[in-house]
């Protein structure tokens, strides 16, 4: 019996050594592949929604990785494995390979339509011309995030993104922009080509438009490999601004302009706007990527991100992968440039003037 007891620690030690030896036998390319696959397996929130069998992806792509796999080949295999997710928050950034970055998303329709910097610049020129032709003054900047102008009856506020500026500066910019719009009958808010940002900034800006305390969104976070391995659902509320000046808020009629290249924080902003009774969404559904990005690093130093949170609207609807629907569907097309008229601005003015029923 005594010998058997002494044998147990030896067996455990031997077992640990065997497993350690197995781990050591994994080559660097294999370690990196296994790390990437395992992290997604445990933390990615949308395999079912995106229609991807992650175990099948492992079985398909794992045999392609050996100790002889080059960095370029490993990068390609990883991209092939991630691509079916079609998620704009899935990124891979590599060092030492020709193609350094990868994003799993299919190119949005708008970016296919305006597929060069020249065309995007012409699009912006068209938007500005349409505003000027309808009596709007010169556009002014109120922080790097906010551009605004107005005519006699209506205001225009372009939100270029939802991060990159300190909260205090955003507050001052909102005061400046909205105070200049005293007496307007309606406001156009434009989040087209908005790449997103933080919830904090989204809610800070929304506080200037919400009429009372309302549910903003619900959220849960993936914490393990099981389908039910999520945190408890947390709820965040929209609250009217309390520090804004007398003319620093607007709760009259709002027309929100969106398209499928309105991403992430812009998705969340549109979701919150959609719940305001005084807002009308015009354009096309937003992109549909709501989660904050979980960033991790592979053993070789490559960085990657993934979606690990599920966002729900106030009524517990998940719009991941499909975006926030609009009230009036209208697309910007390349042919708009030849006409020199932005149809979404025109439609917004019609809605705000009461010429179009929602």
Protein Blocks (a to p, Z undefined) as FASTA:
>chain_A
ZZmmmmmmmmmmmmmmmmmmmmmmpcfklmmmmmmmmmmmmmmcklmmnopafklmmmmm
mmmpcfklcfklmmmmmmmmmmmnopakbccddehiablbdcfbdcdfklmmmmcfklmm
mmmmmmmmmmmmnopacdddehjkbccdddfkbccdddfbfehiafklmmmmmmmmmmmm
goiabdcddfehiabdcfklmmmmmmmmpgbdcdfbdcdddfbfbfklccdddddddddd
fkbcfklccfbdcdddddfkbghjlmmmmmmmmmpmkbccehjddehpabdcdddddfko
pacdddfbdcddfkopafehnapadfbdcdddfklmmnopafklmmmmmmmnopacZZ
